[in-house]
Amino acid sequence: MQKVVLIGGGSASGKTYVLRKVLEKLPKDKVTVISLDDYYKDFSVLPMEERAKINFDHPKAFDWKLMNEQLSALKRGETIEKPIYDFTIHGRSPKTETVEPKDLIIIEGIMALVNKDLRAIGDLKVFINASRERRLVRRIDRDMKERARTYESIIEQYFTTVLPMFEEIIAPSQYYADLIINNDGGSTHSIDVLASVLQTMIDKN
């Protein structure tokens, strides 16, 4: 059976960066990567103004039923048709992505350690940590470049929903983690450790 690794942490904590660095050290044909962002509910039926007001940092924004069904299927060795979320329109793309399970399935997202059913799927749970200031700077840079957001909208969303939800919901989920990585910059030792642990899981599988 495939092994599942959950990687959680606050928005812009550097989950994608850490994962990219780890994947450079692992055999590509042995790893499947899933972003939980693609499991946001489909809000395309709502007017754009209403979509922009949705709290995307709350568990209610996610399609947990579909998420857990598909990720459980992957762990059983089944291929899935994963939804694709388009952040530029706050809605689901009409296209899907065919995802095949490999020896190691890595699931990454802010809610990766929040949901108990999802935690039950995971064989290893990792939390990526970064300071409040670092997360804000990274989010501004990312959302302006990749998600066509304005500086004003990013700041408003961050202090209205992102930061409060991190402190209330996401930060406490680190207590479920088997491994916590500090990603404020500097040493890559913890990334090397994570890569070594994942390689061992692949070898044993």
C-alpha positions as CSV (number, residue, x, y, z in Angstrom):
1,M,0.0,0.0,0.0
2,Q,1.1,3.5,-0.8
3,K,2.5,5.7,2.0
4,V,0.9,9.1,2.6
5,V,2.7,12.2,3.9
6,L,0.7,15.3,5.1
7,I,2.5,18.6,4.9
8,G,0.6,21.5,6.6
9,G,1.3,25.0,7.8
10,G,0.1,28.6,7.4
11,S,-0.5,30.3,4.1
12,A,2.9,31.4,2.6
13,S,4.8,29.5,5.3
14,G,6.9,28.0,2.5
15,K,5.3,24.6,2.1
16,T,5.7,24.7,-1.6
17,Y,9.4,25.8,-1.3
18,V,10.2,23.1,1.2
19,L,8.4,20.5,-0.9
20,R,10.2,21.5,-4.1
21,K,13.6,21.2,-2.3
22,V,12.7,17.8,-0.9
23,L,11.5,16.5,-4.3
24,E,14.9,17.4,-5.8
25,K,16.4,14.7,-3.6
26,L,13.8,12.0,-4.3
27,P,13.2,9.8,-7.3
28,K,10.4,11.5,-9.3
29,D,8.9,8.2,-10.5
30,K,8.2,7.2,-6.8
31,V,6.3,10.3,-5.7
32,T,2.8,11.7,-6.3
33,V,2.1,15.3,-5.0
34,I,-1.4,16.6,-4.3
35,S,-2.3,20.2,-3.4
36,L,-5.3,20.6,-1.1
37,D,-5.9,24.0,-2.7
38,D,-7.6,22.1,-5.5
39,Y,-10.3,20.9,-3.1
40,Y,-11.8,24.2,-2.4
41,K,-15.5,24.1,-3.0
42,D,-16.7,25.2,-6.4
43,F,-17.9,28.8,-5.9
44,S,-18.2,29.6,-9.6
45,V,-22.0,29.8,-9.3
46,L,-21.6,33.0,-7.2
47,P,-20.9,36.5,-8.6
48,M,-17.3,37.4,-8.6
49,E,-17.9,40.0,-5.9
50,E,-19.3,37.4,-3.6
51,R,-16.5,34.9,-4.3
52,A,-13.9,37.5,-3.3
53,K,-15.5,37.8,0.2
54,I,-15.3,34.0,1.0
55,N,-13.1,33.0,3.9
56,F,-10.7,30.6,2.1
57,D,-8.8,30.0,5.3
58,H,-11.7,28.3,7.1
59,P,-12.4,24.6,6.9
60,K,-15.9,25.3,5.5
61,A,-14.3,26.5,2.3
62,F,-13.1,22.9,1.5
63,D,-14.9,20.0,-0.1
64,W,-13.9,17.5,2.6
65,K,-16.1,14.7,1.3
66,L,-14.5,14.6,-2.2
67,M,-11.0,15.2,-0.7
68,N,-11.2,12.3,1.7
69,E,-12.8,10.0,-0.9
70,Q,-10.1,10.7,-3.5
71,L,-7.1,10.6,-1.2
72,S,-8.3,7.4,0.4
73,A,-8.6,6.0,-3.2
74,L,-5.0,7.0,-4.0
75,K,-3.8,5.3,-0.9
76,R,-5.5,2.1,-2.0
77,G,-3.6,2.4,-5.3
78,E,-6.5,3.8,-7.4
79,T,-6.2,6.5,-10.0
80,I,-8.3,9.6,-9.5
81,E,-9.6,12.6,-11.5
82,K,-8.6,15.5,-9.3
83,P,-10.3,18.9,-9.5
84,I,-8.2,21.9,-10.5
85,Y,-8.8,25.2,-8.7
86,D,-8.3,28.5,-10.4
87,F,-7.4,31.3,-7.9
88,T,-7.7,34.0,-10.5
89,I,-11.4,33.4,-10.7
90,H,-12.1,32.0,-7.3
91,G,-13.6,28.9,-8.9
92,R,-13.0,25.4,-10.1
93,S,-11.6,24.9,-13.6
94,P,-13.8,22.8,-15.9
95,K,-10.7,20.6,-16.4
96,T,-9.6,17.8,-14.1
97,E,-6.2,16.2,-13.7
98,T,-5.6,12.4,-13.8
99,V,-3.5,11.5,-10.8
100,E,-1.9,8.0,-10.4
101,P,-0.7,6.7,-7.1
102,K,3.0,6.1,-6.6
103,D,5.0,4.7,-3.7
104,L,4.8,8.0,-1.8
105,I,1.8,10.3,-1.9
106,I,2.6,13.8,-0.5
107,I,-0.5,15.9,0.3
108,E,0.3,19.6,0.9
109,G,-2.0,22.5,2.1
110,I,-3.0,24.7,5.0
111,M,-5.6,22.2,6.2
112,A,-3.4,19.1,5.9
113,L,-3.3,18.5,9.7
114,V,-6.7,20.1,10.6
115,N,-9.2,17.4,9.5
116,K,-9.2,14.2,11.6
117,D,-10.3,12.0,8.7
118,L,-7.4,13.3,6.6
119,R,-5.0,12.9,9.5
120,A,-6.1,9.2,9.7
121,I,-4.9,8.7,6.1
122,G,-1.4,10.1,6.8
123,D,1.5,7.9,7.7
124,L,3.7,10.9,8.4
125,K,2.5,14.4,9.4
126,V,4.7,17.5,8.9
127,F,4.1,21.1,9.9
128,I,6.0,24.0,8.2
129,N,6.4,27.0,10.5
130,A,7.4,30.6,9.7
131,S,7.0,33.9,11.4
132,R,3.9,36.1,10.9
133,E,6.0,38.8,9.2
134,R,7.7,36.3,6.8
135,R,4.4,34.8,5.8
136,L,2.9,38.2,5.0
137,V,5.8,39.2,2.8
138,R,5.7,35.9,1.0
139,R,2.0,36.1,0.5
140,I,2.2,39.6,-1.0
141,D,4.9,38.6,-3.4
142,R,3.1,35.4,-4.4
143,D,-0.5,36.7,-4.8
144,M,0.6,39.8,-6.8
145,K,2.7,37.7,-9.2
146,E,0.6,34.5,-9.5
147,R,-3.0,35.3,-8.5
148,A,-3.5,38.7,-10.1
149,R,-4.4,40.3,-6.7
150,T,-3.8,43.9,-5.7
151,Y,-1.7,44.9,-2.8
152,E,-4.7,46.4,-1.0
153,S,-6.8,43.3,-1.4
154,I,-4.0,41.1,-0.1
155,I,-3.5,43.2,3.0
156,E,-7.2,43.3,3.8
157,Q,-7.6,39.5,3.3
158,Y,-4.5,38.8,5.4
159,F,-5.6,40.7,8.5
160,T,-9.3,40.0,8.1
161,T,-9.2,36.2,7.6
162,V,-5.8,34.7,7.0
163,L,-4.1,35.7,10.2
164,P,-7.1,35.1,12.5
165,M,-7.7,31.7,11.0
166,F,-4.1,30.7,11.3
167,E,-4.1,31.5,15.0
168,E,-7.4,29.9,15.7
169,I,-7.4,26.8,13.4
170,I,-4.1,26.1,11.6
171,A,-1.5,26.9,14.2
172,P,-3.0,24.4,16.8
173,S,-2.8,21.6,14.2
174,Q,1.0,21.6,14.6
175,Y,0.4,19.6,17.7
176,Y,-0.6,16.6,15.5
177,A,2.7,16.8,13.6
178,D,5.4,14.2,13.8
179,L,7.9,16.7,12.5
180,I,8.0,20.5,12.6
181,I,10.2,22.5,10.2
182,N,11.1,26.1,10.7
183,N,11.2,27.9,7.4
184,D,12.2,31.5,8.2
185,G,15.2,31.1,5.9
186,G,18.8,30.1,6.5
187,S,19.8,26.5,7.3
188,T,18.4,23.7,5.0
189,H,19.3,21.0,7.5
190,S,15.7,20.3,8.4
191,I,14.9,19.9,4.7
192,D,17.7,17.4,4.3
193,V,16.3,15.5,7.3
194,L,12.8,15.4,5.8
195,A,14.1,14.2,2.5
196,S,16.1,11.5,4.3
197,V,13.0,10.3,6.2
198,L,10.9,10.3,3.0
199,Q,13.6,8.3,1.1
200,T,13.5,5.8,3.9
201,M,9.7,5.4,3.5
202,I,10.1,4.9,-0.2
203,D,12.9,2.3,0.3
204,K,10.8,0.4,2.9
205,N,7.8,0.4,0.6
